[in-house]
Amino acid sequence: MAKSVRLKFTNYKVSGLADVFIWGGGRACIEMTPFTVTNLNKETLLEKINDGGFGVERINGAICDVSENFEGHLVFKETLTVGNVSEHTFDHYSEGY
């Protein structure tokens, strides 16, 4: 007899790299503190992307790994880019940050 489990979708969990301008000049990328959203659109992501608590002059954009959260069980959905992200950040992301 096969068993099954049903889980309800609760929200999206987002992690990834933020592209930033650091104080004193220069552009860099930094790992974001993961966050959750219930509405997955670029406007919401732009509001929630962060500098991981580092403290930067400005956040330009981010490469966001989005997972669907089913009551604590995460299933990868897609990678989205929001805002202005430099080639340096794309390179660092592709290296597995």
Long-range contacts (C-beta under 8 A, 24 or more apart in sequence): 7-70, 7-71, 7-73, 8-70, 8-71, 9-68, 9-69, 9-70, 10-69, 10-70, 10-71, 10-72, 11-36, 11-37, 11-38, 11-69, 12-36, 12-37, 12-38, 12-40, 12-66, 12-67, 12-68, 12-69, 12-77, 13-66, 13-67, 13-69, 13-74, 14-45, 14-48, 14-64, 14-65, 14-66, 14-67, 15-64, 15-65, 15-67, 16-62, 16-63, 16-64, 16-65, 16-79, 16-93, 17-62, 17-63, 17-89, 17-92, 17-93, 17-97, 18-49, 18-50, 18-51, 18-52, 18-59, 18-60, 18-61, 18-62, 19-59, 19-60, 19-61, 19-62, 19-63, 19-83, 19-84, 19-85, 19-86, 19-88, 19-89, 20-51, 20-54, 20-56, 20-57, 20-58, 20-59, 20-60, 21-56, 21-57, 21-58, 21-60, 22-56, 22-57, 23-55, 23-56, 23-57, 27-60, 27-86, 27-88, 28-56, 28-88, 29-86, 29-88, 29-89, 29-92, 29-93, 29-97, 30-54, 30-56, 31-97, 32-62, 32-64, 36-69, 40-66, 42-80, 42-82, 45-80, 45-82, 46-82, 46-83, 49-82, 49-83, 59-83, 60-84, 60-85, 60-86, 61-85, 63-89, 63-90, 63-93
